[in-house]
Amino acid sequence: MVDLARVGFAAALSARSQTKGPIVVGLAGAGQMGTDIVVEIALMQGLRVGAISEINTKAARDAALMAGHDLGNVVDADSASRIDAAIEAGKIAVTGDFKALCSAGRIDVIIDATGNPNVGTLVALEAISQGKHIVMLNVEADITVGRHLMQQARNAGVVYTGAAGDEPACTLELISFAQSLGLDVVAAGKGKNNPLKFDATPAEFEAEARARNMNARMLVEFVDGSKTMVEMVAVANATGLLPDVPGMHGPSATRDELAQVLCTREDGGVLSKAGVVDYSIGKGVAPGVFCIVKPTHPRVLERMTDLKVGPGPCFALFRPYHLTSLETPLSAARAVMYGTADLQPLDRPVAECVAVAKRDLVPGETLGKIGETDYRGLAMTWRDAQAAGALPLGLAERARVTRAVKTGERLTSENCAPDETMVITQVRRQLDEADRSFLTA
């Protein structure tokens, strides 16, 4: 390795570690993303994983071993005090109890990588109640009850944030850059990473999932478009950008064509208005994110054209990658060091990801998880979703079908009843009650 001087945030992380010791991270979930985080933090200066909460404790130990930790330094702990003792001894604690993880005094910040909306909500609420910053690598929970979680964190004096590396936070980087330069934001979004197949099921993708070391259900959440819808709703809720149409346009615009397609009809594109979220399935866009901008002064238009950003009048600012869970520790560090968030919802509702039937559903059925065979996500404006009585995607798991639903129809309060025993459902009820005032505003 080349011996370079550390610069920027890397230098700040290193300096903080020398004066205060490394930031201690508590991780909930040791699946694909959680394992990535354990490995990545082991490679970074200034952070360490103190404990991992995972029902499958073997998965947590395997993640620590993959990261290069000795088996003797990975210990089971069934209480906060034992987690603290393990951390003080320089070890990693493994526990099946997320409450013990969140209440351990030696942990500075919690990362939720469970991937389940209800479990993520439980973890976030517990972390906040224990005075811990919370990083949500769980966009499904954020778009469903994120405003409530953010307010709870604000009241507790801690940081609630989405995760760096996930497309929403990466897209916000570009939006912030554009706004800082005084450019009008026309559209923002991502390239879809997998071929789009609305009716995809896990059985069809078992082989590909194994080859990619993924869970087939998680892969299908990407393939059937649910993840794209979720992520763009998160961007909408953090900025005020809106889906132009239900499901967005999703054109097959290539990287070079983005700015000429995802612009208004007045400028030759497909959008009915500026200020939207969208995605592209065109070549060269995935795995990147973009922000389509329009200069407001002819001199700036001239300069951007001269610098070969594009032909204008709109231009695509482009980040050609997102490193998902590998970047997530940066959000944890910034929350602890600076008290800042990389992604937070606004204080008002903007967009919704609702559930749409992937097959005919019959009364009495209990629905499975996102990415399985029952439903997929669809992005809409919050007002349109409210008018339709549409069921938020994050409340669809364990919901009961009360009336027949045809393939392609939305799940609504008229045909589906969410599971009222889930905390995420209860929290969402509180949000919906508080949001009634926005319907008349």
C-alpha distance (Angstrom), angle and dihedral (degrees) to the residues before:
residue distance angle dihedral
M1 . . .
V2 3.80 . .
D3 3.81 112.2 .
L4 3.81 103.3 -125.0
A5 3.76 130.8 169.2
R6 3.79 109.4 -106.1
V7 3.80 112.6 -115.3
G8 3.79 138.7 -170.2
F9 3.77 117.0 -10.0
A10 3.81 92.0 -5.6
A11 3.80 88.7 60.5
A12 3.81 91.4 47.8
L13 3.81 91.2 50.7
S14 3.78 91.6 49.5
A15 3.81 93.3 47.5
R16 3.78 92.5 49.4
S17 3.79 90.8 50.5
Q18 3.80 91.0 53.6
T19 3.80 93.2 52.3
K20 3.82 103.5 32.8
G21 3.78 104.9 14.5
P22 3.81 126.0 -112.5
I23 3.80 122.4 -40.7
V24 3.81 106.7 -103.0
V25 3.79 114.4 -134.9
G26 3.78 125.9 -159.4
L27 3.80 111.9 -156.1
A28 3.80 125.9 -156.4
G29 3.80 110.7 -160.3
A30 3.80 130.9 23.8
G31 3.77 102.2 -155.6
Q32 3.80 122.6 117.9
M33 3.81 95.2 -54.9
G34 3.79 95.2 38.9
T35 3.80 91.6 51.1
D36 3.80 89.5 50.9
I37 3.81 89.7 53.6
V38 3.81 93.4 50.8
V39 3.80 90.9 50.5
E40 3.81 94.2 44.3
I41 3.80 95.5 49.1
A42 3.80 89.3 52.0
L43 3.82 87.3 61.1
M44 3.81 95.9 48.8
Q45 3.77 131.3 86.0
G46 3.78 115.9 -130.1
L47 3.81 101.2 27.7
R48 3.78 137.0 74.4
V49 3.79 135.4 179.8
G50 3.79 107.7 -117.3
A51 3.78 100.0 178.9
I52 3.79 142.6 -3.0
S53 3.79 124.6 -148.2
E54 3.79 112.8 -156.0
I55 3.81 132.9 147.5
N56 3.80 87.5 -142.3
T57 3.80 96.3 57.4
K58 3.81 91.0 -177.1
A59 3.82 88.9 63.7
A60 3.81 89.3 53.5
R61 3.80 92.6 50.1
D62 3.80 90.8 46.0
A63 3.80 89.9 53.1
A64 3.81 91.1 52.5
L65 3.81 91.4 48.1
M66 3.79 91.2 48.9
A67 3.81 88.3 53.3
G68 3.80 89.7 57.4
H69 3.79 100.9 -100.3
D70 3.80 117.3 142.6
L71 3.78 116.5 -113.1
G72 3.80 89.3 -121.7
N73 3.80 89.7 60.5
V74 3.82 93.3 56.3
V75 3.80 111.0 80.8
D76 3.79 135.7 177.5
A77 3.80 115.8 -117.4
D78 3.80 127.0 -176.8
S79 3.80 98.9 -176.2
A80 3.79 141.7 40.3
S81 3.80 91.6 -109.7
R82 3.80 91.9 54.5
I83 3.78 90.7 47.7
D84 3.79 89.3 52.4
A85 3.80 91.0 48.4
A86 3.80 90.8 51.8
I87 3.79 92.2 49.6
E88 3.81 91.7 48.4
A89 3.80 88.3 52.6
G90 3.81 90.8 53.2
K91 3.79 93.9 -108.2
I92 3.80 134.9 124.4
A93 3.80 115.4 -114.6
V94 3.80 121.0 -144.7
T95 3.78 119.0 -158.4
G96 3.76 139.2 167.8
D97 3.81 90.9 -148.2
F98 3.80 116.6 83.6
K99 3.81 90.0 -171.6
A100 3.80 90.3 61.2
L101 3.81 88.6 48.5
C102 3.80 92.7 52.1
S103 3.81 95.3 45.9
A104 3.81 96.8 48.9
G105 3.79 106.8 117.7
R106 3.82 95.9 -146.7
I107 3.80 93.3 61.0
D108 3.81 116.4 93.2
V109 3.78 102.2 -173.2
I110 3.80 138.9 10.2
I111 3.81 125.3 -138.5
D112 3.80 115.9 -160.0
A113 3.80 110.1 -149.6
T114 3.79 97.5 155.2
G115 3.80 94.3 114.8
N116 3.81 91.9 -146.1
P117 3.83 118.5 112.0
N118 3.81 96.4 -145.5
V119 3.81 95.9 41.6
G120 3.79 90.7 46.0
T121 3.80 90.0 52.8
L122 3.80 90.6 51.3
V123 3.81 91.7 49.1
A124 3.80 92.9 47.5
L125 3.79 94.1 48.9
E126 3.79 91.5 48.4
A127 3.80 93.4 47.1
I128 3.79 91.7 49.8
S129 3.80 92.6 47.1
Q130 3.81 88.1 54.4
G131 3.80 92.7 50.8
K132 3.81 95.9 -106.3
H133 3.78 127.8 141.2
I134 3.81 110.3 -118.5
V135 3.82 127.8 -147.1
M136 3.80 112.6 -164.7
L137 3.78 115.1 -149.3
N138 3.79 81.5 171.9
V139 3.78 110.1 91.7
E140 3.80 91.4 171.7
A141 3.81 90.6 65.2
D142 3.80 92.6 42.1
I143 3.81 95.7 55.6
T144 3.80 90.9 47.3
V145 3.82 103.1 45.8
G146 3.81 105.4 -5.6
R147 3.79 95.0 121.6
H148 3.80 90.5 56.6
L149 3.80 92.1 47.7
M150 3.79 91.4 47.7
Q151 3.81 91.4 51.6
Q152 3.79 91.5 48.7
A153 3.81 89.6 50.9
R154 3.78 91.3 47.7
N155 3.79 90.4 51.9
A156 3.81 90.1 49.8
G157 3.81 93.9 47.9
V158 3.81 95.0 -117.0
V159 3.80 134.8 115.1
Y160 3.80 124.4 -99.0
T161 3.81 111.9 -169.1
G162 3.74 144.4 160.3
A163 3.78 116.6 -121.1
A164 3.79 127.6 -86.9
G165 3.78 111.0 -124.3
D166 3.78 95.5 37.5
E167 3.81 112.5 108.4
P168 3.83 96.1 -108.3
A169 3.80 94.5 57.7
C170 3.81 91.8 41.6
T171 3.81 90.4 51.3
L172 3.80 90.0 50.3
E173 3.81 89.3 56.5
L174 3.81 89.1 61.5
I175 3.79 93.9 42.8
S176 3.80 90.4 51.4
F177 3.81 90.5 49.0
A178 3.81 91.5 50.5
Q179 3.79 93.5 47.5
S180 3.79 91.3 47.8
L181 3.82 88.9 57.6
G182 3.79 93.2 48.1
L183 3.81 94.3 -112.0
D184 3.81 120.1 149.5
V185 3.80 111.7 -115.5
V186 3.80 109.3 -133.8
A187 3.81 99.2 171.7
A188 3.78 141.1 -17.4
G189 3.76 133.5 -165.0
K190 3.77 149.3 105.7
G191 3.73 145.0 -83.1
K192 3.80 112.4 -104.4
N193 3.79 108.6 -115.1
N194 3.80 100.5 -152.5
P195 3.82 134.6 39.8
L196 3.81 109.0 -83.9
K197 3.82 115.3 -113.2
F198 3.80 113.1 160.3
D199 3.81 95.3 -164.2
A200 3.82 96.9 45.7
T201 3.81 116.8 144.9
P202 3.81 131.1 -167.5
A203 3.80 93.8 -112.2
E204 3.82 89.9 63.9
F205 3.80 92.8 52.8
E206 3.80 104.4 40.8
A207 3.80 94.0 108.2
E208 3.79 94.6 46.9
A209 3.80 91.1 45.9
R210 3.81 91.2 52.9
A211 3.80 91.0 48.6
R212 3.81 90.0 51.8
N213 3.81 94.1 42.4
M214 3.80 90.0 -117.9
N215 3.76 138.1 131.2
A216 3.83 108.0 -103.4
R217 3.80 92.4 -134.5
M218 3.80 90.6 53.5
L219 3.80 91.0 48.8
V220 3.81 90.8 51.5
E221 3.80 90.5 51.7
F222 3.80 85.2 63.5
V223 3.81 96.8 40.6
D224 3.83 97.7 49.2
G225 3.81 90.7 52.6
S226 3.81 96.9 -111.6
K227 3.79 94.7 118.6
T228 3.80 92.6 49.4
M229 3.80 90.7 50.7
V230 3.81 91.4 47.7
E231 3.79 93.4 49.1
M232 3.79 95.3 47.7
V233 3.81 90.8 48.4
A234 3.81 87.5 53.9
V235 3.82 89.5 53.8
A236 3.80 90.0 47.4
N237 3.79 92.6 50.3
A238 3.81 91.5 50.0
T239 3.81 96.1 48.1
G240 3.80 113.7 19.8
L241 3.80 93.0 -111.8
L242 3.82 110.3 140.8
P243 3.81 137.7 -148.5
D244 3.82 103.6 -103.1
V245 3.82 91.3 -145.7
P246 3.81 132.0 3.1
G247 3.80 106.7 -75.0
M248 3.83 90.1 12.6
H249 3.81 122.1 -112.0
G250 3.81 100.7 -81.1
P251 3.82 95.6 -169.0
S252 3.79 123.7 -169.7
A253 3.80 90.6 -116.4
T254 3.79 115.0 153.6
R255 3.77 121.7 -134.7
D256 3.81 90.8 -94.4
E257 3.81 92.1 47.4
L258 3.81 99.2 47.7
A259 3.80 97.6 96.4
Q260 3.81 93.1 47.7
V261 3.83 94.4 48.1
L262 3.81 105.6 35.2
C263 3.79 93.0 53.5
T264 3.77 131.4 91.6
R265 3.79 123.1 -69.8
E266 3.79 86.7 -114.7
D267 3.82 87.6 64.1
G268 3.82 93.8 42.2
G269 3.81 99.6 -91.7
V270 3.80 138.1 111.8
L271 3.80 101.9 -103.6
S272 3.79 122.5 107.5
K273 3.82 89.6 -152.5
A274 3.78 142.5 0.6
G275 3.78 122.1 -100.2
V276 3.80 103.5 60.5
V277 3.78 143.2 134.6
D278 3.79 119.3 -130.3
Y279 3.79 144.3 144.3
S280 3.79 139.4 -134.9
I281 3.79 132.4 -137.9
G282 3.80 90.8 -167.1
K283 3.79 124.9 124.2
G284 3.79 118.1 -84.0
V285 3.80 98.1 16.3
A286 3.81 101.0 92.5
P287 2.98 130.8 103.0
G288 3.78 86.7 25.5
V289 3.79 136.1 84.0
F290 3.79 128.9 -137.1
C291 3.77 146.1 -163.7
I292 3.80 119.2 -156.3
V293 3.81 110.5 -147.7
K294 3.78 137.4 -177.7
P295 3.80 122.2 -154.2
T296 3.79 116.0 -130.1
H297 3.82 96.1 -153.7
P298 3.82 126.8 60.0
R299 3.81 92.0 -134.5
V300 3.82 91.0 58.4
L301 3.81 90.2 46.0
E302 3.80 89.0 51.6
R303 3.80 92.9 49.3
M304 3.81 95.6 47.4
T305 3.80 90.1 49.1
D306 3.80 90.7 48.0
L307 3.82 90.0 50.4
K308 3.82 88.4 54.9
V309 3.79 95.4 -118.6
G310 3.80 85.6 138.6
P311 3.81 143.4 -61.5
G312 3.81 95.3 -80.9
P313 2.93 159.6 -173.2
C314 3.83 80.8 146.0
F315 3.80 125.2 27.9
A316 3.79 135.3 -161.5
L317 3.78 119.0 -128.3
F318 3.78 103.0 -159.0
R319 3.79 137.4 -166.2
P320 3.81 105.3 -168.7
Y321 3.80 96.9 -155.7
H322 3.77 145.6 30.5
L323 3.78 118.5 -162.8
T324 3.82 96.8 -156.5
S325 3.81 111.2 -164.6
L326 3.81 93.2 9.1
E327 3.81 89.7 69.1
T328 3.80 95.9 40.1
P329 3.84 95.1 90.8
L330 3.81 87.8 64.3
S331 3.81 89.7 65.7
A332 3.79 89.8 51.3
A333 3.79 90.9 50.9
R334 3.81 94.8 47.3
A335 3.80 91.4 48.7
V336 3.81 91.1 54.7
M337 3.80 98.9 38.1
Y338 3.79 102.0 38.1
G339 3.81 106.1 12.6
T340 3.80 89.7 -123.6
A341 3.80 133.5 136.2
D342 3.79 128.7 -140.3
L343 3.81 94.4 -155.3
Q344 3.80 130.7 13.9
P345 3.79 132.4 160.6
L346 3.78 120.4 -114.2
D347 3.79 119.8 -107.2
R348 3.81 90.0 -105.4
P349 3.81 132.0 58.5
V350 3.80 116.3 -102.0
A351 3.80 113.3 160.5
E352 3.79 139.3 6.4
C353 3.78 135.3 -152.6
V354 3.79 106.3 -143.7
A355 3.80 131.4 -170.1
V356 3.82 121.8 -104.4
A357 3.82 123.5 -170.4
K358 3.81 114.8 -106.5
R359 3.80 90.7 -166.8
D360 3.79 138.1 8.8
L361 3.81 108.5 -66.3
V362 3.80 123.1 -156.0
P363 3.81 130.0 -152.4
G364 3.78 113.9 -87.1
E365 3.80 96.5 31.1
T366 3.79 118.6 130.6
L367 3.78 111.7 -143.1
G368 3.79 125.5 -125.3
K369 3.78 131.3 -141.9
I370 3.78 132.0 -56.7
G371 3.81 108.3 -81.5
E372 3.79 95.9 31.5
T373 3.81 128.1 99.9
D374 3.79 104.7 -74.6
Y375 3.80 111.4 64.9
R376 3.80 146.7 -7.7
G377 3.78 135.7 -153.1
L378 3.80 128.9 -93.1
A379 3.82 125.1 -172.2
M380 3.80 117.8 -133.2
T381 3.75 138.3 156.8
W382 3.79 111.6 -86.4
R383 3.80 91.7 -120.6
D384 3.80 93.0 53.4
A385 3.79 91.1 47.0
Q386 3.80 91.1 50.8
A387 3.80 91.7 48.5
A388 3.80 89.9 52.6
G389 3.80 94.3 45.3
A390 3.79 86.2 -126.5
L391 3.80 120.6 -178.5
P392 3.82 113.6 -118.5
L393 3.79 111.5 -120.5
G394 3.80 91.2 -124.6
L395 3.82 90.3 62.7
A396 3.81 97.5 48.2
E397 3.80 98.5 87.6
R398 3.83 110.1 97.5
A399 3.81 90.6 4.1
R400 3.82 116.0 144.7
V401 3.82 122.1 -127.6
T402 3.81 109.6 -128.2
R403 3.83 100.1 175.3
A404 3.80 132.2 25.7
V405 3.81 113.3 -84.6
K406 3.80 123.0 -162.9
T407 3.78 124.2 -140.4
G408 3.80 109.0 -82.0
E409 3.79 95.6 21.0
R410 3.77 121.0 121.5
L411 3.76 121.8 -110.2
T412 3.79 108.8 -119.9
S413 3.77 142.3 170.6
E414 3.82 86.4 -92.3
N415 3.80 96.1 59.9
C416 3.77 106.6 22.8
A417 3.81 137.8 43.5
P418 3.82 119.5 -154.7
D419 3.79 120.2 -135.7
E420 3.79 104.7 -91.8
T421 3.81 92.2 -163.7
M422 3.81 91.6 68.9
V423 3.79 115.7 95.0
I424 3.79 92.0 -138.0
T425 3.81 89.6 58.9
Q426 3.80 91.6 49.7
V427 3.79 92.8 48.2
R428 3.79 91.5 47.2
R429 3.82 89.7 53.2
Q430 3.81 88.2 57.2
L431 3.79 91.0 49.7
D432 3.79 93.3 48.1
E433 3.79 91.0 51.3
A434 3.80 91.2 50.2
D435 3.81 91.4 46.2
R436 3.81 96.1 58.7
S437 3.80 89.4 94.4
F438 3.82 90.7 62.5
L439 3.80 91.0 60.6
T440 3.80 91.1 65.9
A441 3.80 96.8 37.0
